[in-house]
Amino acid sequence: MQPHAQTELALEQLSPELLSALLPLGLQETWHPVRSLGVAPDLPDAWWGQVTQALNLTPQADGTVQVPGPVRAALMARLMAAHPHRYRALVGAHAETLLSGGDVVAALTLLHDLGDTGRAETALEQWITDRHVRGEFSLLQEVMVAAPTAWRTDRIRGALWLALLSSPEREVAGQARQELLTAYERGERHPRVLHALSCALQLDGRYEFALQISTQALSGCPEGTDALRLWHQHTMNLNYLSQPEAHLQSAQRFLEEAERACHFSFMGIAHATLAYACEDLGELAQAELHYQQAKELYWRTSYWNQLATLLNNYAKLLCDLGRPAEALEQLSAAAQLPTLAARHHAWIAFTRSTIHHLYGLHAEALASMPEALELLQQAHLEGDALDLRLLWVERLALDGRLDEARRVLRQGAALVGRYPRGAAQMTFTSGVLAYLSQEWAQASQLFQAALDGSMLVPWDQVRAALYLLALDLRRDSATSETLEDRLSAVGHDLPLLTDAGAHQRTLQWLAAQPGWASRLERIFGQSPRTGDVLLRLEPFGPLEIFSQAGQLRFPLRRSAELLAFLALHGSASRQQILAALWEGQADGKTVDLFKKTLRGLRSALQPLLPGGTDPVTLRQGRYALHPLFDVTVAQLPQGFFPAPSVRQVGHPVVRGPFLADGQGPWLEDSRAGIHEALLHDLQVRAGEHDPVTQHARHVLRNLT
């Protein structure tokens, strides 16, 4: 006897009432005497024994029975014939259960069997979007390759192509691009397909064509989320084409459409695009307002990937505004969000290392840049990887690692042809490397070329102006006007931090210009930078130098004096050091003593720095303390010491004459003036009712 006939014979042993009540269980692979009543509530109390006996079902240890497929199929056939409306409702509900459990193939099969193709299409589109967000591209391909042709509607193909554009497998992403173009050439104009095509063109840098496609799609008056997706894409295309006014107008229309639809997710996206548009137009207060509104909406809708991107971009704005601590907080919050894709982790790392670089956080930048570069390459964000590689060249060069910087620059130069937007940055970075290699003429040409057309971001325009000022100083033709104009455009003086270690002489010159001393003091007198090595000088009395581990000990006392000289005067040539500490004598004995003094200084400071880092750098024939050192003193009178990077923190401690155990002629002619100037400063503070100056003033009066 055939299995179907055996199943029918077994079911006929049940009473008509019991069989009718049993029909809803046709969807269940396992039955239970109590739990199954939730699906089939009309079953009588004695149903379990009658059914298991008639159908020859053997209960398992947990009390359930496994129901053969033919039995379930027979029950569903009876239910469909006898109660079609109930059959449809039960099958639809079961499909939803399967979808929530991840069995999309079984769920869609049921919906298509019901003829509910619209519901099936919506469910599949959402499933594709979810896999896209989670980065589950292998599962996405596996399911869609095996899916029946009837499932692959224009809408579904558009959603699938859009998702596969983000695949980490280049072949898969490339095939999606090609299929989109082929579909467009065939005349397909579904909004989902046009949206995916515009995204693909944008990712390839073909912004004009991408804008043309999004404009064409919007002219077809799409509705619902199709329209909102296209408005979003339209605003992004205008942004990439640097059309800020049109970008702002498009973003405002986008927000209106999202608010009309009461779609909170797209309202958040619209506020984000408005933030970017306002930022480009210099309306920074309005931009911050839209950033905050977008953040709130993204949190409400658990739109984590969009929120991560938003926080990353908000951090960039805060960085440009001179608020790095807030920027790093935004990045920390972004990194902790769930379900982030590889590209989000890469962007966050890129922005963090950029902040480290721009704010002169030397150790952090050297540590974070290689990690960020690896993440960018893993996410196939090669344009961003090129930008970061150029920043890394600059940081290596500023660290004195010129050969390594040249090697990394050569690697980046090979990519500029593919990413033309990096050309201006490449020119600027090459200028930094040329300057630090003492190739003055080439550096000047490169910086001038980088500024032509103002393709550089404002921060680097300031830096280029600072380098050109340094080059002008070498020709005794310096003026700070261009630098001041560039700083005015930025709105603060913080770009001077980035290259401070390479511009001690230039900063000293600036400090002597009208109005500049206070500006530099505000910049370099801030709180210590994270990761820097603190050195504290107590110069009034026998020189004492402290690190965070305690007082430093030097094999030669003159090594401590050399440290104080370099800290207070900035970089200096060997001739200048010999003149300051040994009256300019250049005989063999004095030169040998200088070398021993320098070795003693290096040996005392080396344990404070990462391995392989030279505490005293030699660049362009000038010695300087490594930029990782953050040197502080309590108080120094103005006009005696040109180095602006020494921070004045705390209360003055006067134990005796300035550098009482110092022997160099640089001290003999200046001690009396230093004492008088400091006494005057302390008397001013005393007039302002500062009680901590009394003892210091008493000692200084005896010295003067």
C-alpha positions as CSV (number, residue, x, y, z in Angstrom):
1,M,0.0,0.0,0.0
2,Q,1.3,3.5,-0.9
3,P,2.3,5.8,2.0
4,H,-0.4,8.3,1.0
5,A,-3.1,5.6,1.2
6,Q,-1.8,4.3,4.5
7,T,-1.9,7.9,5.9
8,E,-5.5,8.4,4.8
9,L,-6.5,5.0,6.3
10,A,-5.0,6.0,9.6
11,L,-6.7,9.4,9.7
12,E,-10.1,7.8,8.9
13,Q,-9.8,6.0,12.2
14,L,-10.4,9.3,14.0
15,S,-13.8,10.7,14.6
16,P,-14.8,13.6,12.3
17,E,-14.9,16.0,15.3
18,L,-11.4,15.0,16.4
19,L,-10.0,15.1,12.9
20,S,-11.4,18.6,12.3
21,A,-9.9,19.8,15.5
22,L,-6.5,18.2,14.6
23,L,-6.1,20.0,11.3
24,P,-4.2,23.1,12.5
25,L,-1.4,20.9,13.7
26,G,-0.5,20.1,10.1
27,L,2.1,22.9,10.3
28,Q,3.9,21.5,13.4
29,E,6.7,19.0,13.0
30,T,6.4,17.9,16.7
31,W,3.3,17.5,18.8
32,H,2.9,17.7,22.6
33,P,-0.2,16.7,24.7
34,V,-0.5,20.2,26.3
35,R,1.6,22.7,24.2
36,S,-0.2,21.7,21.0
37,L,-3.5,23.0,22.4
38,G,-2.1,26.5,21.8
39,V,-2.4,25.9,18.1
40,A,-5.4,23.6,18.1
41,P,-7.5,24.6,21.1
42,D,-10.6,22.6,20.0
43,L,-8.9,19.2,20.7
44,P,-10.8,17.2,23.3
45,D,-9.1,16.1,26.6
46,A,-8.5,12.5,25.4
47,W,-7.1,13.5,22.0
48,W,-3.4,12.5,22.8
49,G,-4.0,8.8,23.3
50,Q,-6.4,8.4,20.4
51,V,-4.2,10.2,17.9
52,T,-0.9,8.6,18.9
53,Q,-2.5,5.1,18.8
54,A,-4.3,5.7,15.4
55,L,-1.3,7.2,13.7
56,N,1.2,4.9,15.4
57,L,3.3,7.8,16.9
58,T,5.8,7.0,19.7
59,P,6.3,9.6,22.4
60,Q,9.9,10.7,23.1
61,A,11.5,11.2,26.5
62,D,10.4,14.9,26.5
63,G,6.8,13.9,25.9
64,T,6.7,15.0,22.3
65,V,6.2,13.0,19.1
66,Q,7.8,13.5,15.7
67,V,5.1,13.8,13.1
68,P,5.7,12.2,9.7
69,G,5.6,14.5,6.7
70,P,2.8,12.6,4.9
71,V,0.6,13.0,8.0
72,R,1.2,16.8,8.1
73,A,0.7,17.1,4.3
74,A,-2.6,15.2,4.5
75,L,-3.8,17.4,7.4
76,M,-2.9,20.6,5.5
77,A,-4.7,19.5,2.4
78,R,-7.9,18.8,4.4
79,L,-7.6,22.2,6.2
80,M,-7.1,24.1,2.9
81,A,-10.2,22.4,1.4
82,A,-12.4,22.7,4.5
83,H,-11.4,26.0,5.9
84,P,-9.5,28.1,3.3
85,H,-9.5,31.4,5.3
86,R,-8.2,29.7,8.4
87,Y,-5.6,27.8,6.4
88,R,-4.4,31.1,4.9
89,A,-4.2,32.8,8.3
90,L,-2.4,29.9,9.9
91,V,0.1,29.5,7.1
92,G,0.8,33.2,7.1
93,A,1.4,33.3,10.8
94,H,3.7,30.2,10.5
95,A,5.7,32.0,7.8
96,E,6.2,34.9,10.1
97,T,7.5,32.5,12.8
98,L,9.9,31.0,10.3
99,L,11.1,34.4,9.2
100,S,11.8,35.5,12.7
101,G,13.7,32.2,13.2
102,G,15.8,32.8,10.2
103,D,14.3,30.1,7.9
104,V,13.6,32.5,5.1
105,V,13.4,29.9,2.3
106,A,10.7,27.9,4.1
107,A,8.8,31.0,4.9
108,L,8.9,32.4,1.4
109,T,7.9,29.0,0.0
110,L,4.8,29.1,2.2
111,L,3.9,32.7,1.2
112,H,4.3,31.9,-2.5
113,D,2.2,28.8,-2.1
114,L,-0.5,31.1,-0.7
115,G,-0.2,33.4,-3.7
116,D,0.8,36.2,-1.3
117,T,3.6,37.4,-3.6
118,G,3.5,41.0,-2.4
119,R,4.1,39.9,1.2
120,A,6.8,37.5,0.1
121,E,8.6,40.2,-1.8
122,T,8.5,42.6,1.1
123,A,9.8,39.9,3.5
124,L,12.6,39.0,1.2
125,E,13.6,42.6,0.6
126,Q,13.8,43.2,4.4
127,W,15.8,40.0,4.8
128,I,18.3,41.1,2.2
129,T,18.6,44.5,3.9
130,D,19.2,42.9,7.2
131,R,21.9,40.6,5.8
132,H,23.5,43.7,4.2
133,V,23.6,45.6,7.5
134,R,25.1,42.6,9.3
135,G,27.6,41.9,6.6
136,E,26.4,38.3,6.0
137,F,27.2,38.3,2.3
138,S,28.0,34.6,2.1
139,L,24.6,33.6,3.4
140,L,22.9,36.2,1.2
141,Q,24.6,34.7,-1.9
142,E,23.9,31.1,-0.9
143,V,20.1,31.7,-0.5
144,M,19.7,33.9,-3.5
145,V,21.6,31.6,-5.9
146,A,19.2,28.7,-4.9
147,A,16.0,30.9,-4.9
148,P,13.4,30.3,-7.7
149,T,13.5,32.7,-10.6
150,A,10.0,33.9,-9.6
151,W,11.3,35.4,-6.4
152,R,13.9,37.6,-8.2
153,T,11.6,40.6,-9.1
154,D,13.0,44.0,-10.1
155,R,12.7,45.2,-6.5
156,I,14.5,42.2,-5.1
157,R,17.3,42.3,-7.7
158,G,17.8,46.0,-6.9
159,A,18.0,45.3,-3.2
160,L,20.4,42.4,-3.8
161,W,22.7,44.3,-6.1
162,L,22.9,47.2,-3.6
163,A,23.8,44.7,-0.8
164,L,26.5,43.0,-2.9
165,L,28.2,46.3,-3.7
166,S,29.4,46.2,-0.1
167,S,30.7,42.6,-0.3
168,P,34.4,42.2,0.8
169,E,34.9,40.0,-2.2
170,R,35.9,42.3,-5.1
171,E,34.7,39.8,-7.7
172,V,31.2,39.7,-6.2
173,A,31.0,43.5,-5.9
174,G,32.3,44.0,-9.4
175,Q,29.8,41.5,-10.8
176,A,27.0,43.4,-9.1
177,R,28.2,46.7,-10.7
178,Q,28.3,45.1,-14.1
179,E,24.8,43.5,-13.8
180,L,23.4,46.9,-12.7
181,L,24.8,48.6,-15.8
182,T,23.6,45.8,-18.0
183,A,20.1,46.1,-16.5
184,Y,20.0,49.8,-17.0
185,E,21.2,49.4,-20.7
186,R,18.3,46.9,-21.1
187,G,15.9,49.7,-20.1
188,E,15.1,48.6,-16.5
189,R,13.9,51.7,-14.6
190,H,12.6,50.3,-11.3
191,P,13.4,52.8,-8.5
192,R,15.2,50.1,-6.5
193,V,17.5,49.3,-9.5
194,L,18.2,53.0,-10.2
195,H,19.0,53.6,-6.6
196,A,21.5,50.7,-6.5
197,L,23.0,51.9,-9.8
198,S,23.4,55.5,-8.4
199,C,25.1,54.1,-5.3
200,A,27.5,52.0,-7.4
201,L,28.4,54.9,-9.6
202,Q,29.0,57.0,-6.5
203,L,31.3,54.4,-5.0
204,D,33.3,54.4,-8.2
205,G,33.7,58.2,-8.1
206,R,31.4,58.8,-11.1
207,Y,29.4,61.4,-9.3
208,E,28.0,63.2,-12.3
209,F,26.6,60.0,-13.7
210,A,25.3,59.0,-10.2
211,L,23.5,62.4,-9.9
212,Q,22.0,61.9,-13.4
213,I,20.6,58.5,-12.4
214,S,19.1,59.7,-9.1
215,T,17.6,62.7,-10.8
216,Q,16.1,60.5,-13.5
217,A,14.6,58.2,-10.8
218,L,13.1,61.0,-8.8
219,S,11.5,62.4,-12.0
220,G,9.4,59.2,-12.1
221,C,7.6,60.2,-8.9
222,P,8.5,57.2,-6.8
223,E,6.6,56.6,-3.6
224,G,7.2,55.5,0.0
225,T,10.6,54.3,1.0
226,D,11.7,54.2,-2.7
227,A,11.3,58.0,-2.8
228,L,13.1,58.5,0.5
229,R,16.1,56.3,-0.5
230,L,16.4,58.2,-3.7
231,W,16.3,61.6,-2.0
232,H,19.0,60.4,0.3
233,Q,21.1,59.3,-2.6
234,H,20.5,62.5,-4.5
235,T,21.7,64.6,-1.5
236,M,24.9,62.5,-1.3
237,N,25.6,62.9,-4.9
238,L,25.4,66.7,-4.7
239,N,27.6,66.5,-1.6
240,Y,30.3,64.6,-3.4
241,L,30.1,67.0,-6.3
242,S,30.8,69.9,-3.9
243,Q,27.5,71.8,-4.6
244,P,26.7,72.9,-1.1
245,E,23.7,75.2,-1.9
246,A,22.1,72.5,-4.0
247,H,23.0,69.9,-1.4
248,L,21.3,72.0,1.3
249,Q,18.1,72.4,-0.8
250,S,18.0,68.7,-1.6
251,A,18.5,67.8,2.1
252,Q,15.7,70.1,3.2
253,R,13.3,68.5,0.6
254,F,14.5,65.1,1.8
255,L,13.6,66.0,5.4
256,E,10.2,67.3,4.4
257,E,9.4,64.0,2.6
258,A,10.6,61.9,5.6
259,E,8.5,64.0,8.0
260,R,5.5,63.7,5.8
261,A,5.9,59.9,5.8
262,C,6.6,59.9,9.6
263,H,9.6,57.7,8.9
264,F,11.9,58.2,11.9
265,S,14.9,56.4,10.4
266,F,14.9,58.5,7.2
267,M,14.2,61.6,9.3
268,G,17.5,60.8,11.2
269,I,19.3,60.4,7.8
270,A,17.8,63.7,6.6
271,H,19.0,65.6,9.7
272,A,22.5,64.0,9.1
273,T,22.6,65.2,5.5
274,L,21.5,68.7,6.6
275,A,24.3,68.6,9.2
276,Y,26.8,67.9,6.4
277,A,25.4,70.6,4.1
278,C,25.4,73.2,6.9
279,E,29.0,72.2,7.7
280,D,30.1,72.7,4.1
281,L,28.5,76.2,4.1
282,G,30.2,77.2,7.3
283,E,27.0,77.2,9.3
284,L,28.6,75.2,12.1
285,A,26.1,76.0,14.9
286,Q,23.2,74.8,12.7
287,A,25.3,71.8,11.7
288,E,25.7,70.8,15.4
289,L,22.0,71.1,15.9
290,H,21.2,68.7,13.1
291,Y,23.9,66.3,14.3
292,Q,22.2,66.2,17.7
293,Q,18.8,65.7,16.2
294,A,20.1,62.9,14.0
295,K,21.8,61.2,16.9
296,E,18.6,61.2,18.9
297,L,16.6,59.7,16.0
298,Y,19.2,57.0,15.3
299,W,19.2,56.0,19.0
300,R,15.4,55.7,18.9
301,T,15.4,53.6,15.9
302,S,18.5,51.5,16.7
303,Y,20.0,52.5,13.5
304,W,23.5,51.6,14.6
305,N,25.4,51.7,11.4
306,Q,24.1,55.1,10.4
307,L,24.8,56.3,14.0
308,A,28.4,55.1,13.8
309,T,28.9,57.0,10.5
310,L,27.2,60.1,12.0
311,L,29.4,60.0,15.2
312,N,32.5,59.6,13.1
313,N,31.6,62.6,11.0
314,Y,30.6,64.6,14.0
315,A,34.0,63.9,15.5
316,K,35.7,65.3,12.4
317,L,33.7,68.5,12.9
318,L,34.7,68.8,16.5
319,C,38.3,68.1,15.6
320,D,38.2,71.0,13.1
321,L,36.6,73.2,15.7
322,G,39.5,72.7,18.1
323,R,37.6,70.3,20.4
324,P,39.6,67.1,20.2
325,A,38.6,65.6,23.6
326,E,34.9,65.8,22.6
327,A,35.8,64.3,19.2
328,L,37.5,61.3,20.8
329,E,34.5,60.8,23.0
330,Q,32.2,60.6,20.0
331,L,34.5,58.0,18.4
332,S,34.6,55.9,21.6
333,A,30.8,55.9,21.6
334,A,30.7,54.9,18.0
335,A,33.1,52.0,18.5
336,Q,30.9,50.5,21.2
337,L,27.8,50.3,19.0
338,P,26.6,46.8,18.0
339,T,26.6,45.2,14.6
340,L,29.2,47.5,13.0
341,A,30.6,46.5,9.7
342,A,34.3,46.4,8.9
343,R,34.1,49.8,7.1
344,H,32.8,51.5,10.3
345,H,35.6,50.2,12.4
346,A,38.0,51.4,9.7
347,W,36.5,54.9,9.5
348,I,36.6,55.3,13.3
349,A,40.2,54.2,13.5
350,F,41.1,56.6,10.6
351,T,39.5,59.6,12.3
352,R,41.1,58.8,15.6
353,S,44.6,58.6,14.1
354,T,43.9,61.8,12.2
355,I,43.1,63.6,15.4
356,H,46.3,62.2,17.0
357,H,48.3,63.5,14.0
358,L,46.7,67.0,13.7
359,Y,47.0,67.7,17.4
360,G,50.6,66.6,17.6
361,L,49.9,63.5,19.7
362,H,53.0,61.9,18.4
363,A,53.2,58.6,20.2
364,E,49.5,57.9,19.7
365,A,49.6,58.7,16.0
366,L,52.6,56.5,15.4
367,A,50.8,53.6,17.2
368,S,47.3,54.2,15.7
369,M,48.1,54.8,12.1
370,P,49.4,51.3,11.1
371,E,46.4,49.7,12.8
372,A,43.9,52.1,11.0
373,L,45.7,51.5,7.7
374,E,45.3,47.8,8.0
375,L,41.5,48.2,8.8
376,L,41.0,50.5,5.8
377,Q,42.7,48.0,3.5
378,Q,40.7,45.1,4.9
379,A,37.5,47.1,4.3
380,H,38.8,47.9,0.7
381,L,38.6,51.6,1.4
382,E,41.6,52.4,-0.7
383,G,40.9,56.1,-1.1
384,D,40.8,56.6,2.6
385,A,43.9,54.3,3.0
386,L,45.8,56.6,0.6
387,D,44.9,59.7,2.7
388,L,46.0,58.0,5.9
389,R,49.2,56.7,4.3
390,L,50.1,60.3,3.5
391,L,49.5,61.4,7.1
392,W,51.7,58.5,8.2
393,V,54.5,59.8,5.9
394,E,54.3,63.2,7.6
395,R,54.3,61.7,11.1
396,L,57.3,59.4,10.3
397,A,59.2,62.4,8.8
398,L,58.4,64.5,11.9
399,D,59.8,61.6,13.9
400,G,63.1,61.8,12.0
401,R,62.5,58.4,10.2
402,L,63.0,59.9,6.7
403,D,64.0,56.7,4.9
404,E,60.9,54.9,6.1
405,A,58.8,58.0,5.3
406,R,60.1,57.9,1.7
407,R,59.2,54.2,1.4
408,V,55.6,54.8,2.5
409,L,55.3,57.8,0.2
410,R,56.4,55.7,-2.8
411,Q,53.7,53.2,-1.9
412,G,51.1,56.0,-1.8
413,A,52.3,57.6,-5.1
414,A,51.3,54.5,-7.0
415,L,47.7,55.0,-5.9
416,V,47.2,58.7,-6.7
417,G,46.4,58.0,-10.3
418,R,43.4,55.9,-9.2
419,Y,42.3,58.4,-6.6
420,P,42.9,61.9,-8.0
421,R,41.4,63.6,-4.9
422,G,44.6,62.7,-3.1
423,A,46.8,64.7,-5.5
424,A,46.9,67.9,-3.5
425,Q,47.5,66.0,-0.3
426,M,50.3,64.1,-2.0
427,T,51.9,67.3,-3.1
428,F,51.7,68.8,0.4
429,T,53.0,65.6,2.1
430,S,55.9,65.5,-0.4
431,G,56.6,69.1,0.7
432,V,56.8,68.1,4.3
433,L,59.2,65.3,3.5
434,A,61.3,67.6,1.3
435,Y,61.5,70.3,4.0
436,L,62.6,67.8,6.7
437,S,65.2,66.5,4.3
438,Q,66.5,70.0,3.9
439,E,65.6,70.2,0.2
440,W,64.5,73.8,0.6
441,A,63.9,74.8,-3.0
442,Q,61.8,71.7,-3.8
443,A,59.9,72.1,-0.5
444,S,59.0,75.7,-1.4
445,Q,57.7,74.7,-4.9
446,L,55.7,71.8,-3.5
447,F,54.0,73.9,-0.8
448,Q,53.1,76.6,-3.3
449,A,51.7,74.0,-5.7
450,A,49.7,72.4,-2.9
451,L,48.1,75.8,-2.1
452,D,47.1,76.5,-5.7
453,G,43.4,76.3,-6.0
454,S,43.0,75.7,-2.2
455,M,42.4,72.0,-2.7
456,L,43.9,71.4,0.7
457,V,41.7,71.3,3.8
458,P,42.0,74.5,5.9
459,W,44.1,72.8,8.5
460,D,46.7,71.9,6.0
461,Q,46.5,75.3,4.4
462,V,47.7,76.7,7.7
463,R,50.4,74.1,7.9
464,A,51.6,74.9,4.4
465,A,51.7,78.6,5.3
466,L,53.8,77.8,8.4
467,Y,56.3,75.8,6.3
468,L,56.5,78.7,3.8
469,L,57.1,81.1,6.6
470,A,59.9,78.9,7.9
471,L,61.5,79.0,4.4
472,D,61.1,82.7,4.2
473,L,62.9,83.1,7.5
474,R,65.9,81.3,6.0
475,R,65.9,84.1,3.4
476,D,65.3,86.9,6.0
477,S,62.1,87.9,4.2
478,A,59.5,86.6,6.6
479,T,56.0,88.0,7.3
480,S,53.2,86.4,9.3
481,E,50.4,87.9,7.3
482,T,49.6,84.8,5.1
483,L,49.8,82.5,8.1
484,E,47.4,84.8,10.1
485,D,44.9,84.8,7.2
486,R,44.9,81.0,7.0
487,L,44.5,80.8,10.8
488,S,41.6,83.3,10.6
489,A,39.8,81.0,8.1
490,V,40.1,78.1,10.5
491,G,39.0,80.1,13.5
492,H,41.7,79.1,16.0
493,D,45.5,78.6,16.2
494,L,45.6,74.9,16.9
495,P,46.9,73.8,13.5
496,L,50.3,75.1,14.8
497,L,50.4,72.0,17.1
498,T,50.8,69.5,14.3
499,D,54.4,70.4,13.2
500,A,55.6,72.2,16.3
501,G,58.6,69.9,16.7
502,A,59.9,70.9,13.3
503,H,59.3,74.6,13.7
504,Q,60.9,75.7,17.0
505,R,62.9,78.5,15.3
506,T,59.8,79.7,13.4
507,L,57.7,79.6,16.6
508,Q,60.4,81.5,18.4
509,W,60.3,84.2,15.7
510,L,56.5,84.4,15.9
511,A,56.7,84.8,19.7
512,A,58.7,87.9,19.2
513,Q,56.1,89.4,16.8
514,P,53.4,91.8,18.2
515,G,50.4,89.9,19.7
516,W,51.9,86.4,19.1
517,A,53.4,85.6,22.5
518,S,50.0,85.3,24.2
519,R,48.6,83.3,21.3
520,L,51.4,80.8,21.4
521,E,51.1,80.6,25.2
522,R,47.4,79.7,24.9
523,I,48.2,76.9,22.5
524,F,51.2,75.4,24.1
525,G,50.2,76.1,27.7
526,Q,47.2,73.7,27.5
527,S,46.9,70.5,29.5
528,P,49.4,67.8,28.7
529,R,48.6,65.7,25.7
530,T,47.7,62.1,26.3
531,G,50.7,59.8,25.9
532,D,53.4,62.6,26.3
533,V,56.2,62.2,28.8
534,L,56.1,64.8,31.5
535,L,59.3,66.6,32.5
536,R,59.2,69.2,35.3
537,L,62.0,71.8,35.7
538,E,62.6,73.5,39.0
539,P,65.2,76.1,37.8
540,F,65.4,78.5,40.7
541,G,68.2,77.1,42.8
542,P,70.3,74.0,41.9
543,L,68.6,72.6,38.8
544,E,66.1,69.8,39.6
545,I,64.3,67.8,36.9
546,F,61.5,65.4,37.6
547,S,59.6,62.8,35.6
548,Q,56.5,61.1,36.7
549,A,58.7,58.4,38.3
550,G,60.6,60.9,40.4
551,Q,63.7,63.1,40.2
552,L,66.1,62.3,37.3
553,R,69.7,61.6,38.0
554,F,72.4,62.5,35.4
555,P,75.9,61.1,35.1
556,L,77.1,64.6,34.4
557,R,75.6,67.8,35.9
558,R,76.2,69.5,32.5
559,S,73.8,67.0,30.9
560,A,71.0,68.5,33.1
561,E,72.1,72.0,32.1
562,L,72.0,70.9,28.4
563,L,68.4,69.6,28.9
564,A,67.4,72.9,30.4
565,F,69.0,74.9,27.6
566,L,67.2,72.8,24.9
567,A,63.9,73.0,26.7
568,L,64.0,76.7,27.2
569,H,65.6,77.7,23.9
570,G,64.3,75.0,21.5
571,S,66.4,73.4,18.8
572,A,70.0,74.5,18.5
573,S,73.1,73.8,16.4
574,R,76.2,72.3,17.9
575,Q,77.9,75.7,17.5
576,Q,75.1,77.4,19.4
577,I,75.3,74.8,22.2
578,L,79.1,75.2,22.5
579,A,78.7,79.0,22.6
580,A,76.1,78.8,25.3
581,L,77.7,76.1,27.6
582,W,81.4,76.4,26.8
583,E,82.0,79.9,25.5
584,G,82.1,78.8,21.9
585,Q,85.3,76.8,22.3
586,A,85.6,74.1,19.6
587,D,88.9,72.5,20.5
588,G,89.0,68.7,20.7
589,K,88.7,68.6,24.5
590,T,85.5,70.7,24.5
591,V,83.9,68.8,21.6
592,D,84.7,65.6,23.4
593,L,83.0,67.0,26.6
594,F,80.0,68.1,24.5
595,K,79.6,64.5,23.2
596,K,79.9,63.0,26.7
597,T,77.3,65.5,28.0
598,L,75.0,64.7,25.1
599,R,75.4,60.9,25.7
600,G,74.7,61.5,29.4
601,L,71.5,63.3,28.6
602,R,70.3,60.6,26.2
603,S,71.1,57.8,28.7
604,A,69.1,59.6,31.4
605,L,66.0,60.2,29.2
606,Q,66.0,57.0,27.1
607,P,64.2,54.9,29.8
608,L,61.3,57.3,29.7
609,L,60.6,56.8,25.9
610,P,59.5,53.8,23.8
611,G,62.3,51.6,22.7
612,G,64.3,52.8,19.7
613,T,63.2,56.5,20.2
614,D,66.0,59.0,20.4
615,P,65.5,61.4,23.3
616,V,67.5,64.1,21.6
617,T,66.9,64.4,17.8
618,L,69.3,65.8,15.3
619,R,67.6,67.3,12.2
620,Q,69.0,69.8,9.8
621,G,72.1,70.1,11.9
622,R,70.1,71.1,15.0
623,Y,69.6,69.2,18.3
624,A,66.2,69.2,20.1
625,L,64.3,67.3,22.7
626,H,62.0,64.6,21.2
627,P,58.5,66.1,20.7
628,L,57.1,63.4,23.1
629,F,58.5,65.3,26.0
630,D,56.1,67.8,27.6
631,V,58.2,70.2,29.6
632,T,56.7,72.3,32.4
633,V,58.0,75.0,34.7
634,A,56.2,77.0,37.4
635,Q,56.8,80.5,36.1
636,L,59.3,82.2,33.8
637,P,59.5,85.9,33.0
638,Q,58.7,86.7,29.3
639,G,61.4,87.8,26.9
640,F,64.3,85.6,28.1
641,F,63.5,82.2,26.6
642,P,62.2,81.8,23.1
643,A,60.8,78.2,23.1
644,P,57.0,78.4,23.2
645,S,56.5,74.7,23.9
646,V,57.4,74.9,27.6
647,R,54.2,75.0,29.6
648,Q,53.9,77.1,32.8
649,V,52.0,75.2,35.4
650,G,51.8,75.5,39.2
651,H,53.3,77.9,41.7
652,P,56.9,79.2,41.7
653,V,59.4,77.6,44.0
654,V,62.5,79.8,44.5
655,R,65.3,78.1,46.4
656,G,68.1,80.3,45.0
657,P,69.6,81.8,41.9
658,F,68.4,80.7,38.5
659,L,70.1,77.4,37.6
660,A,72.5,78.0,40.5
661,D,74.8,75.1,39.5
662,G,74.8,76.0,35.8
663,Q,78.2,77.0,34.4
664,G,77.5,78.2,30.8
665,P,77.9,81.8,29.7
666,W,74.2,81.7,28.6
667,L,73.3,82.1,32.3
668,E,75.9,84.6,33.5
669,D,74.6,87.6,31.6
670,S,70.9,86.8,32.1
671,R,70.5,85.7,35.8
672,A,70.2,89.2,37.2
673,G,67.6,90.2,34.6
674,I,65.6,87.0,35.1
675,H,65.5,87.6,38.9
676,E,64.3,91.2,38.5
677,A,61.7,90.3,35.9
678,L,60.3,87.4,37.9
679,L,60.2,89.5,41.1
680,H,58.1,92.1,39.2
681,D,55.7,89.4,37.9
682,L,55.3,88.0,41.4
683,Q,54.7,91.4,42.9
684,V,51.9,91.9,40.3
685,R,50.4,88.6,41.4
686,A,50.7,89.7,45.1
687,G,48.8,92.8,44.2
688,E,46.0,90.5,42.9
689,H,46.0,88.8,46.4
690,D,47.9,85.7,45.4
691,P,49.1,84.3,48.8
692,V,51.5,81.8,47.4
693,T,54.1,84.2,46.2
694,Q,55.3,85.6,49.5
695,H,58.3,83.2,50.1
696,A,59.4,83.3,46.5
697,R,59.4,87.2,46.6
698,H,61.4,87.2,49.8
699,V,64.2,85.0,48.3
700,L,64.2,87.0,45.0
701,R,64.6,90.3,46.9
702,N,67.8,89.0,48.5
703,L,69.0,87.9,45.1
704,T,68.4,91.3,43.5
